[in-house]
Amino acid sequence: MLEVALTNLRTKGYQNCYLLVLKENHNARKFYEKNGFRCNNDELICEIMQKPLTDIRYIRSLNHT
C-alpha cells in the first residue's frame, strides 16, 4: 500500500514525501526507516487533551525507486 501511494506521488511529479511520526512510536519509525524514509530531526510539538506530543519529520526522495 505504501509503495502504491509513493508511486502515485512520483507519477504526479512530486520529488519528496514528508510525514510526521510520533517520536515515541518506535515501531512506526522502524517501519518508515526500512522503507527508505530518513529522519531529519525536525520536531512539531502539539497538545491533545492537555498532553504534549512530539512528532518528528521523515523524508523520502521519490527520485529513486
CHARMM-style PDB file with segment names, atoms N, HN, CA, C and O in Angstrom:
ATOM      1  N   MET     1       0.816  -1.181   0.000  1.00  0.00      PROA
ATOM      2  CA  MET     1       0.000   0.000   0.000  1.00  0.00      PROA
ATOM      3  C   MET     1       0.875   1.266   0.000  1.00  0.00      PROA
ATOM      4  O   MET     1       0.584   2.237  -0.699  1.00  0.00      PROA
ATOM      5  N   LEU     2       1.940   1.233   0.791  1.00  0.00      PROA
ATOM      6  HN  LEU     2       2.176   0.444   1.359  1.00  0.00      PROA
ATOM      7  CA  LEU     2       2.843   2.378   0.840  1.00  0.00      PROA
ATOM      8  C   LEU     2       3.480   2.619  -0.517  1.00  0.00      PROA
ATOM      9  O   LEU     2       3.549   3.759  -0.976  1.00  0.00      PROA
ATOM     10  N   GLU     3       3.948   1.555  -1.165  1.00  0.00      PROA
ATOM     11  HN  GLU     3       3.892   0.629  -0.793  1.00  0.00      PROA
ATOM     12  CA  GLU     3       4.591   1.713  -2.471  1.00  0.00      PROA
ATOM     13  C   GLU     3       3.620   2.256  -3.521  1.00  0.00      PROA
ATOM     14  O   GLU     3       4.024   3.030  -4.389  1.00  0.00      PROA
ATOM     15  N   VAL     4       2.364   1.866  -3.452  1.00  0.00      PROA
ATOM     16  HN  VAL     4       2.036   1.237  -2.747  1.00  0.00      PROA
ATOM     17  CA  VAL     4       1.358   2.391  -4.387  1.00  0.00      PROA
ATOM     18  C   VAL     4       1.195   3.891  -4.176  1.00  0.00      PROA
ATOM     19  O   VAL     4       1.139   4.655  -5.139  1.00  0.00      PROA
ATOM     20  N   ALA     5       1.121   4.307  -2.926  1.00  0.00      PROA
ATOM     21  HN  ALA     5       1.167   3.686  -2.143  1.00  0.00      PROA
ATOM     22  CA  ALA     5       0.983   5.739  -2.623  1.00  0.00      PROA
ATOM     23  C   ALA     5       2.212   6.512  -3.104  1.00  0.00      PROA
ATOM     24  O   ALA     5       2.077   7.593  -3.677  1.00  0.00      PROA
ATOM     25  N   LEU     6       3.404   5.968  -2.877  1.00  0.00      PROA
ATOM     26  HN  LEU     6       3.514   5.089  -2.412  1.00  0.00      PROA
ATOM     27  CA  LEU     6       4.626   6.644  -3.310  1.00  0.00      PROA
ATOM     28  C   LEU     6       4.716   6.703  -4.835  1.00  0.00      PROA
ATOM     29  O   LEU     6       5.167   7.702  -5.396  1.00  0.00      PROA
ATOM     30  N   THR     7       4.291   5.642  -5.495  1.00  0.00      PROA
ATOM     31  HN  THR     7       3.925   4.830  -5.039  1.00  0.00      PROA
ATOM     32  CA  THR     7       4.272   5.637  -6.965  1.00  0.00      PROA
ATOM     33  C   THR     7       3.311   6.694  -7.487  1.00  0.00      PROA
ATOM     34  O   THR     7       3.621   7.391  -8.453  1.00  0.00      PROA
ATOM     35  N   ASN     8       2.153   6.818  -6.859  1.00  0.00      PROA
ATOM     36  HN  ASN     8       1.901   6.252  -6.074  1.00  0.00      PROA
ATOM     37  CA  ASN     8       1.183   7.840  -7.273  1.00  0.00      PROA
ATOM     38  C   ASN     8       1.758   9.244  -7.096  1.00  0.00      PROA
ATOM     39  O   ASN     8       1.576  10.097  -7.964  1.00  0.00      PROA
ATOM     40  N   LEU     9       2.442   9.493  -5.996  1.00  0.00      PROA
ATOM     41  HN  LEU     9       2.590   8.800  -5.290  1.00  0.00      PROA
ATOM     42  CA  LEU     9       3.060  10.801  -5.779  1.00  0.00      PROA
ATOM     43  C   LEU     9       4.130  11.071  -6.830  1.00  0.00      PROA
ATOM     44  O   LEU     9       4.216  12.172  -7.373  1.00  0.00      PROA
ATOM     45  N   ARG    10       4.946  10.057  -7.111  1.00  0.00      PROA
ATOM     46  HN  ARG    10       4.877   9.162  -6.670  1.00  0.00      PROA
ATOM     47  CA  ARG    10       6.009  10.186  -8.111  1.00  0.00      PROA
ATOM     48  C   ARG    10       5.407  10.498  -9.482  1.00  0.00      PROA
ATOM     49  O   ARG    10       5.899  11.370 -10.198  1.00  0.00      PROA
ATOM     50  N   THR    11       4.335   9.776  -9.842  1.00  0.00      PROA
ATOM     51  HN  THR    11       3.936   9.067  -9.260  1.00  0.00      PROA
ATOM     52  CA  THR    11       3.659   9.976 -11.123  1.00  0.00      PROA
ATOM     53  C   THR    11       3.115  11.397 -11.256  1.00  0.00      PROA
ATOM     54  O   THR    11       3.092  11.962 -12.349  1.00  0.00      PROA
ATOM     55  N   LYS    12       2.682  11.962 -10.141  1.00  0.00      PROA
ATOM     56  HN  LYS    12       2.701  11.502  -9.253  1.00  0.00      PROA
ATOM     57  CA  LYS    12       2.136  13.323 -10.155  1.00  0.00      PROA
ATOM     58  C   LYS    12       3.214  14.395 -10.108  1.00  0.00      PROA
ATOM     59  O   LYS    12       2.910  15.587 -10.075  1.00  0.00      PROA
ATOM     60  N   GLY    13       4.477  13.969 -10.107  1.00  0.00      PROA
ATOM     61  HN  GLY    13       4.724  13.000 -10.135  1.00  0.00      PROA
ATOM     62  CA  GLY    13       5.569  14.927 -10.199  1.00  0.00      PROA
ATOM     63  C   GLY    13       6.212  15.349  -8.897  1.00  0.00      PROA
ATOM     64  O   GLY    13       7.090  16.213  -8.897  1.00  0.00      PROA
ATOM     65  N   TYR    14       5.799  14.763  -7.788  1.00  0.00      PROA
ATOM     66  HN  TYR    14       5.086  14.062  -7.788  1.00  0.00      PROA
ATOM     67  CA  TYR    14       6.421  15.115  -6.510  1.00  0.00      PROA
ATOM     68  C   TYR    14       7.824  14.537  -6.442  1.00  0.00      PROA
ATOM     69  O   TYR    14       8.072  13.435  -6.930  1.00  0.00      PROA
ATOM     70  N   GLN    15       8.740  15.280  -5.839  1.00  0.00      PROA
ATOM     71  HN  GLN    15       8.539  16.175  -5.442  1.00  0.00      PROA
ATOM     72  CA  GLN    15      10.118  14.826  -5.725  1.00  0.00      PROA
ATOM     73  C   GLN    15      10.428  14.216  -4.360  1.00  0.00      PROA
ATOM     74  O   GLN    15      11.357  13.418  -4.231  1.00  0.00      PROA
ATOM     75  N   ASN    16       9.648  14.591  -3.336  1.00  0.00      PROA
ATOM     76  HN  ASN    16       8.893  15.239  -3.441  1.00  0.00      PROA
ATOM     77  CA  ASN    16       9.861  14.085  -1.978  1.00  0.00      PROA
ATOM     78  C   ASN    16       8.531  13.806  -1.306  1.00  0.00      PROA
ATOM     79  O   ASN    16       7.502  14.382  -1.660  1.00  0.00      PROA
ATOM     80  N   CYS    17       8.573  12.920  -0.339  1.00  0.00      PROA
ATOM     81  HN  CYS    17       9.410  12.452  -0.052  1.00  0.00      PROA
ATOM     82  CA  CYS    17       7.413  12.650   0.505  1.00  0.00      PROA
ATOM     83  C   CYS    17       7.825  12.936   1.943  1.00  0.00      PROA
ATOM     84  O   CYS    17       8.863  12.465   2.406  1.00  0.00      PROA
ATOM     85  N   TYR    18       7.014  13.701   2.634  1.00  0.00      PROA
ATOM     86  HN  TYR    18       6.170  14.084   2.258  1.00  0.00      PROA
ATOM     87  CA  TYR    18       7.262  14.059   4.024  1.00  0.00      PROA
ATOM     88  C   TYR    18       6.153  13.477   4.878  1.00  0.00      PROA
ATOM     89  O   TYR    18       4.997  13.451   4.456  1.00  0.00      PROA
ATOM     90  N   LEU    19       6.485  13.011   6.067  1.00  0.00      PROA
ATOM     91  HN  LEU    19       7.424  13.032   6.410  1.00  0.00      PROA
ATOM     92  CA  LEU    19       5.455  12.577   7.004  1.00  0.00      PROA
ATOM     93  C   LEU    19       5.930  12.821   8.418  1.00  0.00      PROA
ATOM     94  O   LEU    19       7.126  12.962   8.674  1.00  0.00      PROA
ATOM     95  N   LEU    20       4.979  12.869   9.333  1.00  0.00      PROA
ATOM     96  HN  LEU    20       4.007  12.754   9.126  1.00  0.00      PROA
ATOM     97  CA  LEU    20       5.277  13.069  10.747  1.00  0.00      PROA
ATOM     98  C   LEU    20       4.917  11.803  11.501  1.00  0.00      PROA
ATOM     99  O   LEU    20       3.881  11.186  11.253  1.00  0.00      PROA
ATOM    100  N   VAL    21       5.796  11.422  12.435  1.00  0.00      PROA
ATOM    101  HN  VAL    21       6.638  11.923  12.637  1.00  0.00      PROA
ATOM    102  CA  VAL    21       5.600  10.219  13.242  1.00  0.00      PROA
ATOM    103  C   VAL    21       5.786  10.608  14.703  1.00  0.00      PROA
ATOM    104  O   VAL    21       6.678  11.390  15.033  1.00  0.00      PROA
ATOM    105  N   LEU    22       4.949  10.065  15.572  1.00  0.00      PROA
ATOM    106  HN  LEU    22       4.225   9.429  15.304  1.00  0.00      PROA
ATOM    107  CA  LEU    22       5.149  10.319  16.992  1.00  0.00      PROA
ATOM    108  C   LEU    22       6.537   9.841  17.405  1.00  0.00      PROA
ATOM    109  O   LEU    22       6.945   8.726  17.080  1.00  0.00      PROA
ATOM    110  N   LYS    23       7.241  10.683  18.110  1.00  0.00      PROA
ATOM    111  HN  LYS    23       6.910  11.589  18.373  1.00  0.00      PROA
ATOM    112  CA  LYS    23       8.619  10.384  18.492  1.00  0.00      PROA
ATOM    113  C   LYS    23       8.725   9.067  19.270  1.00  0.00      PROA
ATOM    114  O   LYS    23       9.698   8.329  19.113  1.00  0.00      PROA
ATOM    115  N   GLU    24       7.737   8.778  20.099  1.00  0.00      PROA
ATOM    116  HN  GLU    24       6.947   9.377  20.227  1.00  0.00      PROA
ATOM    117  CA  GLU    24       7.766   7.576  20.933  1.00  0.00      PROA
ATOM    118  C   GLU    24       7.302   6.320  20.199  1.00  0.00      PROA
ATOM    119  O   GLU    24       7.383   5.224  20.754  1.00  0.00      PROA
ATOM    120  N   ASN    25       6.817   6.455  18.964  1.00  0.00      PROA
ATOM    121  HN  ASN    25       6.752   7.345  18.513  1.00  0.00      PROA
ATOM    122  CA  ASN    25       6.302   5.310  18.218  1.00  0.00      PROA
ATOM    123  C   ASN    25       7.453   4.622  17.470  1.00  0.00      PROA
ATOM    124  O   ASN    25       7.630   4.807  16.266  1.00  0.00      PROA
ATOM    125  N   HSD    26       8.215   3.838  18.203  1.00  0.00      PROA
ATOM    126  HN  HSD    26       8.071   3.688  19.182  1.00  0.00      PROA
ATOM    127  CA  HSD    26       9.418   3.221  17.652  1.00  0.00      PROA
ATOM    128  C   HSD    26       9.107   2.208  16.551  1.00  0.00      PROA
ATOM    129  O   HSD    26       9.891   2.066  15.613  1.00  0.00      PROA
ATOM    130  N   ASN    27       7.987   1.507  16.647  1.00  0.00      PROA
ATOM    131  HN  ASN    27       7.350   1.622  17.409  1.00  0.00      PROA
ATOM    132  CA  ASN    27       7.626   0.552  15.594  1.00  0.00      PROA
ATOM    133  C   ASN    27       7.362   1.266  14.274  1.00  0.00      PROA
ATOM    134  O   ASN    27       7.819   0.813  13.225  1.00  0.00      PROA
ATOM    135  N   ALA    28       6.637   2.366  14.314  1.00  0.00      PROA
ATOM    136  HN  ALA    28       6.265   2.734  15.166  1.00  0.00      PROA
ATOM    137  CA  ALA    28       6.364   3.125  13.090  1.00  0.00      PROA
ATOM    138  C   ALA    28       7.645   3.713  12.536  1.00  0.00      PROA
ATOM    139  O   ALA    28       7.852   3.718  11.322  1.00  0.00      PROA
ATOM    140  N   ARG    29       8.499   4.202  13.400  1.00  0.00      PROA
ATOM    141  HN  ARG    29       8.332   4.198  14.386  1.00  0.00      PROA
ATOM    142  CA  ARG    29       9.763   4.792  12.946  1.00  0.00      PROA
ATOM    143  C   ARG    29      10.624   3.742  12.242  1.00  0.00      PROA
ATOM    144  O   ARG    29      11.211   4.024  11.198  1.00  0.00      PROA
ATOM    145  N   LYS    30      10.702   2.540  12.803  1.00  0.00      PROA
ATOM    146  HN  LYS    30      10.225   2.311  13.651  1.00  0.00      PROA
ATOM    147  CA  LYS    30      11.460   1.455  12.166  1.00  0.00      PROA
ATOM    148  C   LYS    30      10.853   1.084  10.814  1.00  0.00      PROA
ATOM    149  O   LYS    30      11.576   0.843   9.847  1.00  0.00      PROA
ATOM    150  N   PHE    31       9.514   1.039  10.754  1.00  0.00      PROA
ATOM    151  HN  PHE    31       8.927   1.235  11.539  1.00  0.00      PROA
ATOM    152  CA  PHE    31       8.831   0.718   9.500  1.00  0.00      PROA
ATOM    153  C   PHE    31       9.211   1.711   8.404  1.00  0.00      PROA
ATOM    154  O   PHE    31       9.595   1.310   7.306  1.00  0.00      PROA
ATOM    155  N   TYR    32       9.105   2.990   8.700  1.00  0.00      PROA
ATOM    156  HN  TYR    32       8.792   3.316   9.592  1.00  0.00      PROA
ATOM    157  CA  TYR    32       9.419   4.004   7.696  1.00  0.00      PROA
ATOM    158  C   TYR    32      10.908   4.002   7.337  1.00  0.00      PROA
ATOM    159  O   TYR    32      11.264   4.193   6.174  1.00  0.00      PROA
ATOM    160  N   GLU    33      11.769   3.790   8.316  1.00  0.00      PROA
ATOM    161  HN  GLU    33      11.480   3.635   9.260  1.00  0.00      PROA
ATOM    162  CA  GLU    33      13.201   3.724   8.025  1.00  0.00      PROA
ATOM    163  C   GLU    33      13.524   2.536   7.119  1.00  0.00      PROA
ATOM    164  O   GLU    33      14.359   2.651   6.223  1.00  0.00      PROA
ATOM    165  N   LYS    34      12.865   1.394   7.347  1.00  0.00      PROA
ATOM    166  HN  LYS    34      12.186   1.300   8.075  1.00  0.00      PROA
ATOM    167  CA  LYS    34      13.064   0.220   6.487  1.00  0.00      PROA
ATOM    168  C   LYS    34      12.589   0.479   5.065  1.00  0.00      PROA
ATOM    169  O   LYS    34      13.046  -0.165   4.121  1.00  0.00      PROA
ATOM    170  N   ASN    35      11.666   1.429   4.919  1.00  0.00      PROA
ATOM    171  HN  ASN    35      11.295   1.952   5.686  1.00  0.00      PROA
ATOM    172  CA  ASN    35      11.090   1.738   3.612  1.00  0.00      PROA
ATOM    173  C   ASN    35      11.665   3.009   2.998  1.00  0.00      PROA
ATOM    174  O   ASN    35      11.018   3.658   2.176  1.00  0.00      PROA
ATOM    175  N   GLY    36      12.880   3.359   3.400  1.00  0.00      PROA
ATOM    176  HN  GLY    36      13.405   2.832   4.068  1.00  0.00      PROA
ATOM    177  CA  GLY    36      13.607   4.423   2.729  1.00  0.00      PROA
ATOM    178  C   GLY    36      13.412   5.828   3.261  1.00  0.00      PROA
ATOM    179  O   GLY    36      13.978   6.767   2.701  1.00  0.00      PROA
ATOM    180  N   PHE    37      12.639   6.013   4.314  1.00  0.00      PROA
ATOM    181  HN  PHE    37      12.180   5.250   4.769  1.00  0.00      PROA
ATOM    182  CA  PHE    37      12.463   7.335   4.903  1.00  0.00      PROA
ATOM    183  C   PHE    37      13.607   7.608   5.866  1.00  0.00      PROA
ATOM    184  O   PHE    37      14.109   6.695   6.522  1.00  0.00      PROA
ATOM    185  N   ARG    38      14.015   8.865   5.947  1.00  0.00      PROA
ATOM    186  HN  ARG    38      13.607   9.607   5.414  1.00  0.00      PROA
ATOM    187  CA  ARG    38      15.082   9.282   6.844  1.00  0.00      PROA
ATOM    188  C   ARG    38      14.583  10.409   7.742  1.00  0.00      PROA
ATOM    189  O   ARG    38      13.946  11.356   7.282  1.00  0.00      PROA
ATOM    190  N   CYS    39      14.882  10.286   9.022  1.00  0.00      PROA
ATOM    191  HN  CYS    39      15.399   9.517   9.397  1.00  0.00      PROA
ATOM    192  CA  CYS    39      14.502  11.313   9.988  1.00  0.00      PROA
ATOM    193  C   CYS    39      15.411  12.518   9.786  1.00  0.00      PROA
ATOM    194  O   CYS    39      16.629  12.370   9.680  1.00  0.00      PROA
ATOM    195  N   ASN    40      14.816  13.719   9.734  1.00  0.00      PROA
ATOM    196  HN  ASN    40      13.827  13.838   9.821  1.00  0.00      PROA
ATOM    197  CA  ASN    40      15.646  14.921   9.614  1.00  0.00      PROA
ATOM    198  C   ASN    40      15.665  15.730  10.916  1.00  0.00      PROA
ATOM    199  O   ASN    40      16.188  16.844  10.958  1.00  0.00      PROA
ATOM    200  N   ASN    41      15.091  15.160  11.967  1.00  0.00      PROA
ATOM    201  HN  ASN    41      14.666  14.256  11.933  1.00  0.00      PROA
ATOM    202  CA  ASN    41      15.105  15.727  13.322  1.00  0.00      PROA
ATOM    203  C   ASN    41      14.284  16.995  13.496  1.00  0.00      PROA
ATOM    204  O   ASN    41      14.374  17.633  14.545  1.00  0.00      PROA
ATOM    205  N   ASP    42      13.475  17.387  12.494  1.00  0.00      PROA
ATOM    206  HN  ASP    42      13.402  16.868  11.642  1.00  0.00      PROA
ATOM    207  CA  ASP    42      12.522  18.464  12.718  1.00  0.00      PROA
ATOM    208  C   ASP    42      11.448  17.942  13.662  1.00  0.00      PROA
ATOM    209  O   ASP    42      10.977  16.815  13.510  1.00  0.00      PROA
ATOM    210  N   GLU    43      11.064  18.754  14.629  1.00  0.00      PROA
ATOM    211  HN  GLU    43      11.446  19.670  14.752  1.00  0.00      PROA
ATOM    212  CA  GLU    43      10.043  18.344  15.599  1.00  0.00      PROA
ATOM    213  C   GLU    43       8.862  19.298  15.581  1.00  0.00      PROA
ATOM    214  O   GLU    43       9.013  20.502  15.378  1.00  0.00      PROA
ATOM    215  N   LEU    44       7.700  18.740  15.797  1.00  0.00      PROA
ATOM    216  HN  LEU    44       7.577  17.761  15.962  1.00  0.00      PROA
ATOM    217  CA  LEU    44       6.468  19.505  15.944  1.00  0.00      PROA
ATOM    218  C   LEU    44       5.829  19.049  17.246  1.00  0.00      PROA
ATOM    219  O   LEU    44       5.531  17.867  17.421  1.00  0.00      PROA
ATOM    220  N   ILE    45       5.625  19.975  18.143  1.00  0.00      PROA
ATOM    221  HN  ILE    45       5.867  20.935  18.001  1.00  0.00      PROA
ATOM    222  CA  ILE    45       5.014  19.639  19.426  1.00  0.00      PROA
ATOM    223  C   ILE    45       3.591  20.165  19.430  1.00  0.00      PROA
ATOM    224  O   ILE    45       3.346  21.350  19.205  1.00  0.00      PROA
ATOM    225  N   CYS    46       2.661  19.265  19.689  1.00  0.00      PROA
ATOM    226  HN  CYS    46       2.860  18.302  19.872  1.00  0.00      PROA
ATOM    227  CA  CYS    46       1.257  19.666  19.796  1.00  0.00      PROA
ATOM    228  C   CYS    46       0.709  19.124  21.104  1.00  0.00      PROA
ATOM    229  O   CYS    46       1.338  18.294  21.761  1.00  0.00      PROA
ATOM    230  N   GLU    47      -0.461  19.599  21.470  1.00  0.00      PROA
ATOM    231  HN  GLU    47      -0.972  20.273  20.937  1.00  0.00      PROA
ATOM    232  CA  GLU    47      -1.063  19.180  22.720  1.00  0.00      PROA
ATOM    233  C   GLU    47      -2.438  18.611  22.436  1.00  0.00      PROA
ATOM    234  O   GLU    47      -3.255  19.245  21.768  1.00  0.00      PROA
ATOM    235  N   ILE    48      -2.692  17.421  22.940  1.00  0.00      PROA
ATOM    236  HN  ILE    48      -2.028  16.906  23.482  1.00  0.00      PROA
ATOM    237  CA  ILE    48      -4.008  16.793  22.818  1.00  0.00      PROA
ATOM    238  C   ILE    48      -4.450  16.405  24.216  1.00  0.00      PROA
ATOM    239  O   ILE    48      -3.758  15.674  24.925  1.00  0.00      PROA
ATOM    240  N   MET    49      -5.602  16.904  24.595  1.00  0.00      PROA
ATOM    241  HN  MET    49      -6.164  17.498  24.019  1.00  0.00      PROA
ATOM    242  CA  MET    49      -6.154  16.668  25.933  1.00  0.00      PROA
ATOM    243  C   MET    49      -5.123  16.985  27.020  1.00  0.00      PROA
ATOM    244  O   MET    49      -4.934  16.221  27.966  1.00  0.00      PROA
ATOM    245  N   GLN    50      -4.473  18.117  26.858  1.00  0.00      PROA
ATOM    246  HN  GLN    50      -4.626  18.739  26.090  1.00  0.00      PROA
ATOM    247  CA  GLN    50      -3.502  18.654  27.804  1.00  0.00      PROA
ATOM    248  C   GLN    50      -2.253  17.783  27.954  1.00  0.00      PROA
ATOM    249  O   GLN    50      -1.547  17.870  28.959  1.00  0.00      PROA
ATOM    250  N   LYS    51      -1.985  16.943  26.951  1.00  0.00      PROA
ATOM    251  HN  LYS    51      -2.558  16.872  26.134  1.00  0.00      PROA
ATOM    252  CA  LYS    51      -0.775  16.123  26.950  1.00  0.00      PROA
ATOM    253  C   LYS    51       0.079  16.520  25.752  1.00  0.00      PROA
ATOM    254  O   LYS    51      -0.378  16.426  24.613  1.00  0.00      PROA
ATOM    255  N   PRO    52       1.302  16.960  25.991  1.00  0.00      PROA
ATOM    256  CA  PRO    52       2.169  17.324  24.862  1.00  0.00      PROA
ATOM    257  C   PRO    52       2.634  16.071  24.111  1.00  0.00      PROA
ATOM    258  O   PRO    52       3.034  15.077  24.718  1.00  0.00      PROA
ATOM    259  N   LEU    53       2.570  16.143  22.800  1.00  0.00      PROA
ATOM    260  HN  LEU    53       2.244  16.951  22.307  1.00  0.00      PROA
ATOM    261  CA  LEU    53       3.025  15.062  21.927  1.00  0.00      PROA
ATOM    262  C   LEU    53       4.044  15.622  20.950  1.00  0.00      PROA
ATOM    263  O   LEU    53       3.868  16.716  20.414  1.00  0.00      PROA
ATOM    264  N   THR    54       5.097  14.876  20.726  1.00  0.00      PROA
ATOM    265  HN  THR    54       5.240  13.987  21.162  1.00  0.00      PROA
ATOM    266  CA  THR    54       6.145  15.316  19.818  1.00  0.00      PROA
ATOM    267  C   THR    54       6.156  14.440  18.584  1.00  0.00      PROA
ATOM    268  O   THR    54       6.319  13.222  18.667  1.00  0.00      PROA
ATOM    269  N   ASP    55       5.980  15.080  17.431  1.00  0.00      PROA
ATOM    270  HN  ASP    55       5.848  16.069  17.364  1.00  0.00      PROA
ATOM    271  CA  ASP    55       6.108  14.413  16.139  1.00  0.00      PROA
ATOM    272  C   ASP    55       7.464  14.761  15.559  1.00  0.00      PROA
ATOM    273  O   ASP    55       7.977  15.860  15.771  1.00  0.00      PROA
ATOM    274  N   ILE    56       8.045  13.816  14.821  1.00  0.00      PROA
ATOM    275  HN  ILE    56       7.628  12.924  14.649  1.00  0.00      PROA
ATOM    276  CA  ILE    56       9.282  14.099  14.109  1.00  0.00      PROA
ATOM    277  C   ILE    56       9.063  13.843  12.626  1.00  0.00      PROA
ATOM    278  O   ILE    56       8.275  12.982  12.232  1.00  0.00      PROA
ATOM    279  N   ARG    57       9.777  14.609  11.818  1.00  0.00      PROA
ATOM    280  HN  ARG    57      10.417  15.308  12.138  1.00  0.00      PROA
ATOM    281  CA  ARG    57       9.577  14.550  10.364  1.00  0.00      PROA
ATOM    282  C   ARG    57      10.488  13.498   9.731  1.00  0.00      PROA
ATOM    283  O   ARG    57      11.673  13.391  10.048  1.00  0.00      PROA
ATOM    284  N   TYR    58       9.891  12.732   8.828  1.00  0.00      PROA
ATOM    285  HN  TYR    58       8.929  12.818   8.570  1.00  0.00      PROA
ATOM    286  CA  TYR    58      10.628  11.777   7.997  1.00  0.00      PROA
ATOM    287  C   TYR    58      10.463  12.186   6.541  1.00  0.00      PROA
ATOM    288  O   TYR    58       9.405  12.666   6.134  1.00  0.00      PROA
ATOM    289  N   ILE    59      11.520  11.992   5.761  1.00  0.00      PROA
ATOM    290  HN  ILE    59      12.380  11.602   6.091  1.00  0.00      PROA
ATOM    291  CA  ILE    59      11.526  12.394   4.352  1.00  0.00      PROA
ATOM    292  C   ILE    59      12.018  11.221   3.515  1.00  0.00      PROA
ATOM    293  O   ILE    59      12.934  10.496   3.903  1.00  0.00      PROA
ATOM    294  N   ARG    60      11.386  11.055   2.356  1.00  0.00      PROA
ATOM    295  HN  ARG    60      10.642  11.644   2.041  1.00  0.00      PROA
ATOM    296  CA  ARG    60      11.870  10.067   1.385  1.00  0.00      PROA
ATOM    297  C   ARG    60      11.903  10.725   0.003  1.00  0.00      PROA
ATOM    298  O   ARG    60      10.926  11.334  -0.432  1.00  0.00      PROA
ATOM    299  N   SER    61      13.023  10.592  -0.662  1.00  0.00      PROA
ATOM    300  HN  SER    61      13.816  10.097  -0.308  1.00  0.00      PROA
ATOM    301  CA  SER    61      13.139  11.071  -2.018  1.00  0.00      PROA
ATOM    302  C   SER    61      12.336  10.156  -2.930  1.00  0.00      PROA
ATOM    303  O   SER    61      12.367   8.935  -2.781  1.00  0.00      PROA
ATOM    304  N   LEU    62      11.623  10.746  -3.866  1.00  0.00      PROA
ATOM    305  HN  LEU    62      11.598  11.738  -3.987  1.00  0.00      PROA
ATOM    306  CA  LEU    62      10.844   9.959  -4.832  1.00  0.00      PROA
ATOM    307  C   LEU    62      11.570   9.836  -6.161  1.00  0.00      PROA
ATOM    308  O   LEU    62      11.043   9.264  -7.114  1.00  0.00      PROA
ATOM    309  N   ASN    63      12.775  10.373  -6.221  1.00  0.00      PROA
ATOM    310  HN  ASN    63      13.204  10.838  -5.447  1.00  0.00      PROA
ATOM    311  CA  ASN    63      13.548  10.313  -7.455  1.00  0.00      PROA
ATOM    312  C   ASN    63      14.159   8.953  -7.704  1.00  0.00      PROA
ATOM    313  O   ASN    63      14.560   8.648  -8.827  1.00  0.00      PROA
ATOM    314  N   HSD    64      14.237   8.108  -6.643  1.00  0.00      PROA
ATOM    315  HN  HSD    64      13.912   8.356  -5.730  1.00  0.00      PROA
ATOM    316  CA  HSD    64      14.795   6.764  -6.779  1.00  0.00      PROA
ATOM    317  C   HSD    64      13.708   5.746  -6.496  1.00  0.00      PROA
ATOM    318  O   HSD    64      12.841   5.989  -5.656  1.00  0.00      PROA
ATOM    319  N   THR    65      13.735   4.639  -7.163  1.00  0.00      PROA
ATOM    320  HN  THR    65      14.439   4.441  -7.845  1.00  0.00      PROA
ATOM    321  CA  THR    65      12.751   3.577  -6.934  1.00  0.00      PROA
ATOM    322  C   THR    65      13.216   2.641  -5.854  1.00  0.00      PROA
ATOM    323  OT1 THR    65      12.517   1.683  -5.523  1.00  0.00      PROA
TER     324      THR     65
END
